[in-house]
Amino acid sequence: MKEYMGKDFLLQTETAKHLFHDYSENLPIVDYHCHIPPQEIYEDRKFENIAQVWLGGHQKRADGSDYYFGDHYKWRLMRCNGVPEEYITGDQPDRERFQKFAESLELAIGNPMVHWTQLELKKYFGYTKPLTGKTAQEVWDLCNDKLQNDPNLTVRGLVAQSNVAFIGTTDDPVDSLEWHEKIKNDPSIKYTVAPSYRPDKALNIHQAGFRDYMKQLSEVSGMSLNSAADVRNALEQRLDFFVSLGCKASDHGIEYIPQTGADETTASAVFAKAMKGEAISDAEREDWQSWLMKELGKMYAAKDVVMQIHYNALRNENTKMFKTLGADTGFDGIDSHNSVHGIKDLLDGLTCNGGCPKTILYSLNPNDFDMLATMAGCFQEDSDVPSRIQLGSAWWFCDTKDGMENHARTLARLGVFGDFVGMLTDSRSFLSYTRHEYFRRIICNVVGNWVENGEFQNDDEVLKKIVSGISYYNAENYFGLKK
């Protein structure tokens, strides 16, 4: 029997062990998409206890309004185990909340949360035994002592010891980016923290609050917004500001990618209707989103900003809990929109009209992987980077062991696996960098198995190039991070 999560965890062959330990394990991390707050990096937040790090909970914004911040993967696991909400996002004592999580985790065999949690405990706290209901007190005491007394376990310390070279946060075009400016001007921060441009609220013309958002955009840009062209110009001005602070990527959390061929005149008519407070039909929403996505894509191509598109997430399914807790609290699922024609229309339209930006396509539905991989292959023009259109990493519900293996095999079958830009955390936690270790172990194991099965040559120089590229160098090149 193998050692539980030992040195060679997930590495089934001697080749896999060699590739991971010698070529992948110690490379820096490019975390090009995450949701961690830049303010906490600048202020070097110190956490009170491990429940605060892992479970978060009820918090207050600067304006006094309520919100819930934490790891919704863990919240979801606890709910599935029948834990009352008062121990998840509620105001029960942190020690009791942590106990409920530990008791849920010990039953979650096969769930990646077990692996993620144990990797975090091992790397950051030196704890190698399983976290269970019985060991919860021991873990609680150990972690809290280190969080209070170890300077390497403040936010900056966690990032530094994780060997992170680049962090791409997720930021709205109307954000002031004040914390990014402060980080950029702080010479004590040795890694790069850059904003990523996420204009979802500008795309979601059908949602309540769109007019208020346009007012904010008008104020921060200093522009009057009376037409679709005005919105485009204001968004471009904000993108220029983002780029001045090191922005390398955009991101779009869109339900699906529509195909309408709408022009600026049609988009302006929809915009005028929305600004009057009139209801927007599905067809009108699609016209606006189809037009604006192409306009945004042109901007990204001109400014060398990567376009990321995340779709097929069915969000906030539980209406009761959405009204109680708000968004991003663990009540989302996998959707099944067929966006093949919308994606084709977007990439083809950009390619034929001024150039398509480097693009990473993510679907939450693994049934889309083959489609996206073949779609990417249709638009691989001459570029300063290989595989400029990428099948994005196994995302959210897909970033499991079998999900990553499935993704790797799909990309290998239908593209050039050695050009893949690798993993991201997509996380709100500063302990989540071990997900890169998890990913690297899985990738090295997949490659190692191919080699030892005689399916690929045992050429050490080539294998090093493949696994070190996927682990770090491809992302460094793709996002233009080289100094």
VEXTI-681663 format. One record per residue (C-alpha): x negated, y negated, z negated; chain. Coordinates in nm, 2 decimals. Layout:
N
R     c1     c2     c3 chaine
R      X      Y      Z      A
...
//
This chain:
483
R     c1     c2     c3 chaine
R   0.00   0.00   0.00      A
R  -0.13  -0.34   0.09      A
R  -0.19  -0.61  -0.17      A
R   0.11  -0.84  -0.21      A
R   0.03  -1.16  -0.02      A
R  -0.34  -1.10  -0.05      A
R  -0.63  -1.24   0.15      A
R  -0.51  -1.05   0.46      A
R  -0.14  -1.12   0.42      A
R   0.04  -1.06   0.76      A
R  -0.29  -0.97   0.93      A
R  -0.25  -0.61   1.05      A
R  -0.57  -0.55   1.25      A
R  -0.94  -0.62   1.21      A
R  -0.92  -0.86   1.51      A
R  -0.64  -1.05   1.35      A
R  -0.84  -1.09   1.03      A
R  -1.14  -1.21   1.22      A
R  -0.95  -1.46   1.43      A
R  -0.77  -1.61   1.12      A
R  -1.05  -1.62   0.87      A
R  -1.33  -1.72   1.11      A
R  -1.15  -1.95   1.37      A
R  -0.82  -2.07   1.24      A
R  -0.78  -2.08   0.86      A
R  -1.00  -2.38   0.79      A
R  -0.91  -2.61   1.08      A
R  -0.75  -2.95   1.01      A
R  -0.37  -2.98   1.03      A
R  -0.19  -3.20   1.28      A
R   0.16  -3.24   1.13      A
R   0.31  -3.43   1.42      A
R   0.68  -3.41   1.30      A
R   0.79  -3.43   0.94      A
R   1.02  -3.63   0.71      A
R   0.80  -3.72   0.42      A
R   0.83  -4.08   0.30      A
R   0.53  -4.30   0.38      A
R   0.60  -4.51   0.07      A
R   0.51  -4.21  -0.15      A
R   0.18  -4.17   0.03      A
R   0.09  -4.53  -0.02      A
R   0.20  -4.54  -0.38      A
R   0.03  -4.20  -0.44      A
R   0.33  -4.06  -0.62      A
R   0.28  -3.84  -0.92      A
R   0.55  -3.58  -0.98      A
R   0.69  -3.50  -1.32      A
R   0.75  -3.13  -1.27      A
R   0.77  -2.86  -1.02      A
R   1.15  -2.88  -0.99      A
R   1.12  -3.24  -0.89      A
R   0.88  -3.14  -0.61      A
R   1.08  -2.84  -0.49      A
R   1.44  -2.91  -0.57      A
R   1.47  -3.29  -0.58      A
R   1.83  -3.39  -0.65      A
R   2.04  -3.69  -0.71      A
R   1.85  -4.02  -0.65      A
R   1.92  -4.39  -0.61      A
R   1.83  -4.62  -0.32      A
R   1.70  -4.97  -0.37      A
R   2.05  -5.10  -0.32      A
R   2.19  -4.88  -0.59      A
R   2.37  -4.63  -0.36      A
R   2.35  -4.26  -0.42      A
R   2.17  -4.00  -0.21      A
R   2.03  -3.65  -0.24      A
R   1.67  -3.58  -0.15      A
R   1.50  -3.24  -0.17      A
R   1.44  -2.91   0.01      A
R   1.77  -2.81   0.16      A
R   1.62  -2.47   0.25      A
R   1.60  -2.40  -0.13      A
R   1.94  -2.55  -0.20      A
R   2.09  -2.32   0.07      A
R   1.92  -2.02  -0.08      A
R   2.06  -2.10  -0.43      A
R   2.41  -2.15  -0.29      A
R   2.40  -1.82  -0.11      A
R   2.32  -1.66  -0.45      A
R   2.62  -1.81  -0.61      A
R   2.44  -2.08  -0.81      A
R   2.68  -2.36  -0.92      A
R   2.61  -2.69  -0.74      A
R   2.54  -2.87  -1.07      A
R   2.21  -2.67  -1.08      A
R   2.13  -2.75  -0.72      A
R   2.19  -3.12  -0.65      A
R   2.35  -3.19  -0.99      A
R   2.22  -3.34  -1.31      A
R   2.15  -3.02  -1.51      A
R   1.80  -3.02  -1.68      A
R   1.52  -2.95  -1.43      A
R   1.40  -2.65  -1.63      A
R   1.74  -2.48  -1.59      A
R   1.76  -2.57  -1.22      A
R   1.41  -2.42  -1.17      A
R   1.52  -2.10  -1.35      A
R   1.82  -2.06  -1.12      A
R   1.59  -2.10  -0.82      A
R   1.35  -1.84  -0.95      A
R   1.63  -1.59  -1.02      A
R   1.76  -1.65  -0.66      A
R   1.42  -1.61  -0.51      A
R   1.35  -1.26  -0.66      A
R   1.65  -1.13  -0.47      A
R   1.56  -1.29  -0.14      A
R   1.35  -1.01   0.01      A
R   1.29  -1.08   0.38      A
R   1.36  -1.45   0.35      A
R   1.06  -1.67   0.45      A
R   1.13  -1.88   0.14      A
R   0.97  -1.61  -0.06      A
R   0.65  -1.64   0.14      A
R   0.65  -2.02   0.16      A
R   0.70  -2.05  -0.22      A
R   0.42  -1.80  -0.30      A
R   0.18  -1.96  -0.06      A
R   0.24  -2.30  -0.22      A
R   0.19  -2.15  -0.57      A
R  -0.13  -1.98  -0.47      A
R  -0.29  -2.27  -0.28      A
R  -0.19  -2.57  -0.50      A
R  -0.16  -2.41  -0.85      A
R  -0.38  -2.09  -0.83      A
R  -0.08  -1.87  -0.93      A
R  -0.08  -1.53  -0.75      A
R   0.19  -1.34  -0.93      A
R   0.55  -1.33  -0.79      A
R   0.78  -1.61  -0.90      A
R   1.09  -1.43  -1.06      A
R   1.33  -1.50  -1.34      A
R   1.09  -1.34  -1.58      A
R   0.78  -1.54  -1.47      A
R   0.97  -1.87  -1.43      A
R   0.86  -2.01  -1.77      A
R   0.49  -1.92  -1.71      A
R   0.51  -2.09  -1.36      A
R   0.69  -2.39  -1.50      A
R   0.43  -2.45  -1.77      A
R   0.13  -2.40  -1.54      A
R   0.26  -2.61  -1.25      A
R   0.37  -2.90  -1.48      A
R   0.04  -2.91  -1.66      A
R  -0.14  -2.93  -1.33      A
R   0.10  -3.19  -1.19      A
R   0.04  -3.41  -1.49      A
R  -0.34  -3.37  -1.52      A
R  -0.49  -3.27  -1.19      A
R  -0.58  -3.57  -0.97      A
R  -0.56  -3.34  -0.67      A
R  -0.19  -3.29  -0.71      A
R  -0.07  -3.65  -0.66      A
R   0.07  -3.71  -0.31      A
R  -0.26  -3.83  -0.16      A
R  -0.44  -3.54  -0.33      A
R  -0.21  -3.29  -0.19      A
R  -0.25  -3.42   0.16      A
R  -0.62  -3.44   0.13      A
R  -0.67  -3.09   0.00      A
R  -0.44  -2.96   0.27      A
R  -0.70  -3.08   0.52      A
R  -0.44  -3.29   0.71      A
R  -0.58  -3.50   0.98      A
R  -0.26  -3.66   1.11      A
R   0.10  -3.71   0.98      A
R   0.38  -3.82   1.21      A
R   0.67  -3.94   1.00      A
R   1.03  -3.99   1.13      A
R   1.14  -4.36   1.14      A
R   1.43  -4.56   1.28      A
R   1.37  -4.84   1.53      A
R   1.50  -5.09   1.29      A
R   1.27  -4.99   1.01      A
R   1.02  -5.25   0.89      A
R   0.74  -5.00   0.88      A
R   0.60  -5.19   0.59      A
R   0.45  -4.88   0.42      A
R   0.28  -4.78   0.75      A
R   0.12  -5.12   0.77      A
R   0.00  -5.09   0.41      A
R  -0.14  -4.74   0.48      A
R  -0.31  -4.86   0.79      A
R  -0.48  -5.13   0.60      A
R  -0.59  -4.91   0.31      A
R  -0.94  -4.78   0.37      A
R  -0.91  -4.53   0.09      A
R  -0.67  -4.32   0.30      A
R  -0.89  -4.12   0.53      A
R  -0.62  -3.93   0.73      A
R  -0.39  -4.10   0.98      A
R  -0.02  -4.16   0.90      A
R   0.18  -4.29   1.20      A
R   0.55  -4.37   1.26      A
R   0.75  -4.16   1.50      A
R   1.03  -4.33   1.69      A
R   1.38  -4.18   1.63      A
R   1.66  -4.38   1.80      A
R   1.95  -4.14   1.71      A
R   2.17  -4.42   1.58      A
R   2.14  -4.61   1.91      A
R   2.23  -4.30   2.10      A
R   2.53  -4.21   1.89      A
R   2.77  -4.48   2.02      A
R   3.07  -4.27   1.92      A
R   2.99  -4.27   1.55      A
R   3.12  -4.50   1.29      A
R   2.86  -4.76   1.20      A
R   2.74  -4.81   1.56      A
R   2.83  -5.18   1.57      A
R   2.66  -5.24   1.23      A
R   2.36  -5.07   1.36      A
R   2.35  -5.29   1.67      A
R   2.37  -5.59   1.44      A
R   2.06  -5.46   1.26      A
R   1.88  -5.40   1.59      A
R   1.96  -5.75   1.70      A
R   1.83  -5.90   1.38      A
R   1.50  -5.71   1.38      A
R   1.43  -5.77   1.75      A
R   1.55  -6.13   1.75      A
R   1.76  -6.05   2.06      A
R   2.13  -6.09   2.14      A
R   2.28  -5.76   2.24      A
R   2.56  -5.81   2.50      A
R   2.49  -5.54   2.75      A
R   2.32  -5.20   2.79      A
R   2.02  -5.37   2.93      A
R   1.99  -5.59   2.62      A
R   1.99  -5.27   2.40      A
R   1.72  -5.11   2.62      A
R   1.51  -5.42   2.59      A
R   1.55  -5.45   2.21      A
R   1.46  -5.08   2.17      A
R   1.15  -5.13   2.39      A
R   1.04  -5.42   2.18      A
R   1.07  -5.21   1.87      A
R   0.88  -4.93   2.04      A
R   0.60  -5.17   2.11      A
R   0.58  -5.25   1.74      A
R   0.57  -4.87   1.66      A
R   0.29  -4.82   1.91      A
R   0.09  -5.10   1.75      A
R   0.10  -4.90   1.43      A
R  -0.02  -4.58   1.59      A
R   0.30  -4.42   1.71      A
R   0.23  -4.11   1.91      A
R   0.57  -3.95   1.94      A
R   0.94  -4.01   1.96      A
R   1.21  -3.77   1.84      A
R   1.58  -3.73   1.92      A
R   1.81  -3.52   1.71      A
R   2.09  -3.50   1.96      A
R   2.38  -3.25   1.96      A
R   2.32  -3.16   2.33      A
R   2.18  -3.32   2.64      A
R   2.45  -3.45   2.87      A
R   2.44  -3.47   3.25      A
R   2.65  -3.75   3.40      A
R   2.42  -3.96   3.62      A
R   2.57  -4.28   3.47      A
R   2.41  -4.61   3.58      A
R   2.35  -4.93   3.39      A
R   2.69  -5.08   3.49      A
R   2.87  -4.77   3.35      A
R   2.67  -4.78   3.03      A
R   2.74  -5.15   2.98      A
R   3.11  -5.09   3.01      A
R   3.09  -4.82   2.74      A
R   2.88  -5.05   2.52      A
R   3.13  -5.33   2.55      A
R   3.41  -5.10   2.45      A
R   3.22  -4.98   2.15      A
R   3.13  -5.33   2.03      A
R   3.50  -5.41   2.04      A
R   3.56  -5.13   1.79      A
R   3.75  -4.92   2.04      A
R   3.74  -4.54   2.03      A
R   3.48  -4.38   2.26      A
R   3.57  -4.07   2.45      A
R   3.34  -3.77   2.48      A
R   3.29  -3.86   2.85      A
R   3.20  -4.22   2.76      A
R   2.96  -4.10   2.49      A
R   2.79  -3.87   2.75      A
R   2.76  -4.16   3.00      A
R   2.59  -4.38   2.74      A
R   2.36  -4.10   2.61      A
R   2.27  -3.98   2.96      A
R   2.17  -4.34   3.07      A
R   1.99  -4.43   2.75      A
R   1.79  -4.11   2.73      A
R   1.65  -4.18   3.08      A
R   1.57  -4.54   2.99      A
R   1.39  -4.42   2.68      A
R   1.20  -4.16   2.87      A
R   1.07  -4.43   3.11      A
R   0.94  -4.63   2.81      A
R   0.77  -4.33   2.66      A
R   0.60  -4.24   2.99      A
R   0.47  -4.60   3.03      A
R   0.34  -4.62   2.67      A
R   0.20  -4.26   2.65      A
R   0.45  -4.16   2.37      A
R   0.55  -3.80   2.35      A
R   0.92  -3.74   2.39      A
R   1.05  -3.47   2.15      A
R   1.41  -3.35   2.18      A
R   1.57  -3.14   1.90      A
R   1.92  -3.01   1.99      A
R   2.18  -2.74   1.92      A
R   2.20  -2.81   1.55      A
R   2.56  -2.80   1.42      A
R   2.54  -3.05   1.14      A
R   2.74  -3.11   0.82      A
R   2.98  -2.82   0.88      A
R   3.12  -2.83   0.53      A
R   3.34  -3.14   0.54      A
R   3.41  -3.13   0.16      A
R   3.04  -3.11   0.07      A
R   2.94  -3.37   0.34      A
R   3.18  -3.62   0.18      A
R   3.03  -3.54  -0.16      A
R   2.66  -3.52  -0.09      A
R   2.61  -3.67   0.26      A
R   2.39  -3.54   0.54      A
R   2.08  -3.32   0.52      A
R   2.19  -3.13   0.21      A
R   2.19  -2.78   0.35      A
R   2.53  -2.74   0.53      A
R   2.40  -2.71   0.89      A
R   2.40  -2.42   1.13      A
R   2.31  -2.31   1.48      A
R   2.51  -2.45   1.77      A
R   2.54  -2.30   2.12      A
R   2.57  -2.59   2.37      A
R   2.45  -2.51   2.72      A
R   2.22  -2.80   2.79      A
R   2.03  -2.65   3.08      A
R   2.18  -2.89   3.34      A
R   2.14  -3.19   3.12      A
R   1.77  -3.11   3.05      A
R   1.71  -3.05   3.42      A
R   1.88  -3.38   3.51      A
R   1.68  -3.57   3.25      A
R   1.34  -3.43   3.34      A
R   1.41  -3.44   3.71      A
R   1.54  -3.79   3.70      A
R   1.24  -3.92   3.51      A
R   1.00  -3.73   3.74      A
R   1.15  -3.88   4.05      A
R   1.18  -4.23   3.91      A
R   0.85  -4.34   3.77      A
R   0.72  -4.05   3.58      A
R   0.82  -3.81   3.30      A
R   0.65  -3.84   2.96      A
R   0.49  -3.56   2.78      A
R   0.79  -3.37   2.64      A
R   0.85  -3.11   2.37      A
R   1.19  -2.93   2.39      A
R   1.33  -2.76   2.08      A
R   1.65  -2.57   2.05      A
R   1.78  -2.44   1.72      A
R   1.94  -2.16   1.91      A
R   1.67  -1.89   1.99      A
R   1.89  -1.78   2.29      A
R   1.76  -2.09   2.46      A
R   1.39  -2.01   2.44      A
R   1.36  -1.84   2.78      A
R   1.56  -2.11   2.95      A
R   1.34  -2.39   2.80      A
R   1.02  -2.21   2.88      A
R   1.11  -2.17   3.24      A
R   1.25  -2.53   3.26      A
R   0.91  -2.66   3.12      A
R   0.74  -2.47   3.40      A
R   0.93  -2.66   3.66      A
R   0.78  -3.00   3.56      A
R   0.41  -2.93   3.49      A
R   0.27  -3.21   3.71      A
R  -0.09  -3.31   3.72      A
R  -0.18  -3.46   3.38      A
R  -0.45  -3.54   3.14      A
R  -0.32  -3.26   2.93      A
R  -0.23  -2.90   3.02      A
R   0.14  -2.78   2.97      A
R   0.26  -3.14   2.94      A
R   0.62  -3.01   2.91      A
R   0.63  -2.77   2.61      A
R   0.86  -2.52   2.45      A
R   0.86  -2.66   2.10      A
R   0.77  -2.45   1.80      A
R   1.03  -2.22   1.63      A
R   1.23  -2.48   1.45      A
R   1.43  -2.48   1.13      A
R   1.63  -2.15   1.11      A
R   1.38  -2.00   1.36      A
R   1.06  -2.07   1.17      A
R   1.06  -1.73   1.01      A
R   0.81  -1.45   1.07      A
R   1.02  -1.28   1.34      A
R   1.13  -1.61   1.48      A
R   0.77  -1.73   1.53      A
R   0.68  -1.39   1.68      A
R   0.97  -1.41   1.92      A
R   0.88  -1.76   2.02      A
R   0.52  -1.67   2.07      A
R   0.61  -1.38   2.30      A
R   0.85  -1.59   2.50      A
R   0.60  -1.86   2.56      A
R   0.33  -1.61   2.64      A
R   0.55  -1.43   2.89      A
R   0.67  -1.75   3.07      A
R   0.40  -2.01   3.02      A
R   0.04  -2.05   2.90      A
R   0.03  -1.95   2.54      A
R  -0.32  -2.09   2.49      A
R  -0.20  -2.44   2.56      A
R   0.07  -2.44   2.29      A
R   0.05  -2.75   2.06      A
R   0.13  -2.54   1.75      A
R   0.32  -2.58   1.43      A
R   0.49  -2.87   1.25      A
R   0.64  -2.88   0.90      A
R   0.97  -3.07   0.97      A
R   0.97  -3.10   0.59      A
R   1.04  -3.34   0.32      A
R   0.79  -3.18   0.08      A
R   0.42  -3.25   0.03      A
R   0.36  -2.88  -0.05      A
R   0.49  -2.76   0.28      A
R   0.15  -2.77   0.46      A
R   0.12  -2.40   0.38      A
R   0.37  -2.34   0.66      A
R   0.08  -2.41   0.89      A
R  -0.11  -2.13   0.72      A
R   0.19  -1.90   0.76      A
R   0.21  -1.99   1.13      A
R  -0.16  -1.94   1.19      A
R  -0.15  -1.60   1.02      A
R   0.14  -1.49   1.24      A
R  -0.02  -1.62   1.56      A
R  -0.35  -1.45   1.49      A
R  -0.17  -1.13   1.41      A
R   0.02  -1.14   1.74      A
R  -0.29  -1.21   1.94      A
R  -0.49  -0.95   1.74      A
R  -0.23  -0.68   1.82      A
R  -0.24  -0.76   2.19      A
R  -0.62  -0.72   2.19      A
R  -0.62  -0.40   1.98      A
R  -0.34  -0.25   2.19      A
R  -0.56  -0.31   2.50      A
R  -0.32  -0.57   2.64      A
R  -0.58  -0.85   2.65      A
R  -0.96  -0.86   2.68      A
R  -1.17  -0.85   2.36      A
R  -1.36  -1.16   2.46      A
R  -1.45  -1.34   2.14      A
R  -1.52  -1.67   2.31      A
R  -1.18  -1.67   2.49      A
R  -1.00  -1.56   2.17      A
R  -1.16  -1.83   1.97      A
R  -1.05  -2.09   2.22      A
R  -0.69  -1.96   2.22      A
R  -0.63  -1.95   1.84      A
R  -0.83  -2.26   1.75      A
R  -0.65  -2.45   2.02      A
R  -0.31  -2.35   1.90      A
R  -0.41  -2.41   1.54      A
R  -0.55  -2.76   1.60      A
R  -0.73  -2.87   1.91      A
R  -0.43  -2.86   2.15      A
R  -0.23  -3.09   1.93      A
R  -0.53  -3.32   1.89      A
R  -0.56  -3.35   2.26      A
R  -0.19  -3.36   2.35      A
R  -0.11  -3.64   2.11      A
R  -0.42  -3.84   2.19      A
R  -0.57  -3.82   1.84      A
R  -0.94  -3.81   1.93      A
R  -1.13  -4.10   1.80      A
//
